[in-house]
Amino acid sequence: MPHSFGYRARTRHLFARAFKTHGHLGITKYLTNFKIGDYVDVVGSGNVHKGMPHKYYHGKTGRIWNVSPRAVGVIVNKRVRTRIIPKRIYVRIEHVRKSACRDAFLKRVKDNDAIRRQAKIAGKKAPALKRLPVQPRKGEIISVRGPVQTVKPQRYTFIF
């Protein structure tokens, strides 16, 4: 049963660095450009204590609303009982990374635009580009060589 209720209580494994990744962060982390509107993942890095987010926000995805010299402001949704509150938090850039949450969507938009452009050049109507759930398999007609044998279970008989 925990007896400490500090800001970083119960984060021994949450903020721990992985094997062979201790020490200073790479230069790439500091040279990444963040713009307003970018989606980022808030991931607390244990080797930089300044500007670390609260453990609740670790692993959450948010949108950048402000950029300052060493930190970014991120809007993250927080569920409090029955409502979702958009929280504005400041996090240093060591504790955020660009999110891949929109990559599939942006790729799909780009591909759909290319298909529409090619259809317009060919003078045809663009095909339906909406995603569909997995459809049922097609029906088949099966031919049988010999006579069809009906299989049914035996009737229950009391043994004792």
C-alpha positions, 0 to 999 in steps of 0.5 A, spaced: 500 500 500 503 506 497 504 511 503 507 517 499 503 521 494 508 526 491 508 529 484 512 523 482 509 517 486 509 510 483 513 512 477 519 508 478 518 504 472 514 509 468 519 514 467 525 509 467 529 509 461 530 503 457 536 498 457 542 502 454 538 508 453 541 512 459 545 518 459 544 525 455 538 525 449 541 525 442 541 532 438 535 530 434 531 531 440 533 538 440 533 540 433 526 537 431 521 543 429 514 543 432 509 548 429 502 550 432 497 544 430 502 539 430 500 532 434 505 530 439 505 524 444 507 526 451 512 521 453 516 523 460 523 522 459 526 520 466 533 523 464 531 530 464 527 532 470 525 539 468 519 540 464 516 533 466 509 532 465 505 529 470 504 521 470 497 522 468 499 525 461 504 520 460 503 516 453 497 521 451 496 524 444 495 532 444 495 538 439 500 544 440 497 550 441 503 554 443 511 554 442 516 557 446 524 557 446 524 550 450 517 548 451 511 547 447 504 548 450 499 542 448 492 541 449 490 534 452 483 531 453 482 529 460 476 524 462 474 527 469 468 522 471 462 524 466 466 529 462 472 530 457 476 536 459 481 539 454 487 541 459 493 546 456 499 543 459 506 546 458 512 540 456 519 541 455 521 538 448 525 533 451 518 530 453 514 530 447 515 526 440 511 527 433 505 523 433 504 518 427 496 518 429 495 522 423 500 519 418 495 513 415 489 519 414 494 523 411 496 518 406 489 516 404 487 523 403 493 524 398 492 517 395 484 519 394 486 526 391 491 522 386 485 517 384 480 523 383 486 527 379 487 521 374 479 520 373 478 527 371 484 527 366 481 520 363 474 524 363 471 519 367 467 519 374 471 518 380 470 511 383 467 511 390 473 512 395 470 511 402 472 505 406 468 499 407 468 494 413 470 487 411 464 484 407 461 477 407 464 472 403 461 471 396 456 465 396 458 459 392 455 453 388 458 446 390 457 440 386 457 433 389 459 427 385 456 421 389 449 421 393 448 426 399 449 423 406 445 426 412 449 426 418 445 427 425 446 425 432 444 419 436 439 419 440 440 420 448 439 413 451 440 412 459 446 407 460 444 405 467 
